[in-house]
């Protein structure tokens, strides 16, 4: 991955974190954390991996993100001073829950 793409990933992660925390109305006690941003080399697409806490609210949070994708994308477009502006797709990062399952199995042994 080029240094330019890495810098863009970090920039998008910071802006989206701010947009989600300030402008997305979530139920009380539901937290969305951006764990990873992966932008394509041609800068046209960005996959944003999010972690949801508590895990049982994953469906709710994913639906909320999908319902607000156009507003989130529009706000991001205003903040980014670049062309092309990457199209954002949200994906659920289940790394933490998978790690917990492995840890539980190891404890049982």
C-alpha positions as MATLAB code, in Angstrom:
seq = 'XXXXXXXXXXXXXXXXXXXXXXXXXXXXXXXXXXXXXXXXXXXXXXXXXXXXXXXXXXXXXXXXXXXXXXXXXXXXXXXXXXXXXXXXXXXXXXXXXXXXXXXXXXXXX';
ca = [
       0.000    0.000    0.000;
       1.346    3.408   -0.945;
       2.019    6.143    1.560;
      -0.631    8.302   -0.133;
      -3.339    5.653    0.356;
      -2.285    5.182    3.990;
      -2.614    8.932    4.629;
      -6.006    9.005    2.915;
      -7.157    6.035    5.030;
      -6.175    7.887    8.196;
      -7.858   11.089    7.016;
     -11.094    9.256    6.167;
     -11.003    7.385    9.486;
     -10.701   10.656   11.436;
     -13.428   12.449    9.491;
     -15.857    9.531    9.608;
     -15.262    9.061   13.333;
     -16.200   12.680   13.872;
     -19.235   12.499   11.562;
     -20.570    9.301   13.148;
     -20.114   10.498   16.721;
     -21.655   13.939   16.134;
     -24.346   13.381   13.541;
     -25.556    9.790   13.805;
     -28.301    9.412   16.392;
     -27.850    6.037   18.044;
     -29.732    4.412   20.900;
     -28.326    5.145   24.306;
     -25.457    2.793   25.132;
     -24.644    1.814   21.517;
     -21.137    2.704   20.394;
     -19.638    2.495   16.911;
     -15.861    2.434   16.555;
     -14.007    2.545   13.257;
     -11.416   -0.196   13.444;
      -9.966   -0.065    9.933;
     -10.270    1.900    6.687;
      -9.221    0.286    3.412;
      -9.191    2.507    0.309;
      -8.633    1.054   -3.157;
      -5.421    2.094   -4.967;
      -7.452    4.079   -7.531;
      -9.104    5.994   -4.617;
     -12.628    5.268   -5.862;
     -13.819    2.954   -3.078;
     -13.311    2.798    0.668;
     -14.287   -0.086    2.929;
     -14.802    1.038    6.503;
     -14.714   -1.698    9.142;
     -16.667   -0.845   12.277;
     -16.954   -2.501   15.678;
     -20.241   -2.275   17.536;
     -20.648   -2.347   21.297;
     -22.622   -4.048   22.695;
     -22.364   -6.813   20.148;
     -26.081   -7.671   20.412;
     -26.860   -4.258   18.827;
     -24.871   -5.018   15.662;
     -27.994   -5.409   13.518;
     -29.447   -2.133   14.751;
     -26.196   -0.218   14.212;
     -25.620   -1.674   10.750;
     -29.148   -0.688    9.711;
     -28.644    2.833   11.117;
     -25.413    3.215    9.133;
     -27.088    1.983    5.942;
     -30.052    4.331    6.419;
     -27.733    7.322    6.857;
     -25.076    6.381    4.265;
     -25.985    9.213    1.880;
     -25.834   11.848    4.601;
     -22.566   10.407    5.966;
     -21.075   10.265    2.447;
     -22.207   13.835    1.732;
     -20.646   15.162    4.928;
     -17.414   13.295    4.172;
     -17.371   14.695    0.629;
     -17.544   18.229    2.052;
     -14.560   17.577    4.325;
     -12.308   15.865    1.775;
     -10.457   18.148   -0.594;
      -9.576   15.583   -3.246;
     -10.688   14.001   -6.510;
     -11.964   11.384   -6.894;
     -13.816   11.165   -3.624;
     -13.998    7.530   -2.502;
     -17.387    5.864   -2.156;
     -17.822    4.511    1.381;
     -19.077    1.042    2.274;
     -19.502   -0.017    5.907;
     -18.605   -3.553    6.992;
     -18.844   -5.106   10.451;
     -15.489   -6.023   12.000;
     -16.009   -9.210   13.966;
     -12.343   -9.678   14.912;
     -12.937   -8.913   18.580;
     -15.850  -11.328   18.944;
     -13.894  -14.052   17.150;
     -10.942  -13.489   19.471;
     -13.264  -13.763   22.472;
     -14.610  -17.101   21.185;
     -11.078  -18.450   20.789;
     -10.190  -17.229   24.269;
     -13.263  -18.948   25.736;
     -12.345  -22.226   24.027;
      -8.801  -22.015   25.359;
     -10.092  -21.425   28.892;
     -12.228  -24.553   28.630;
      -9.162  -26.622   27.762;
];
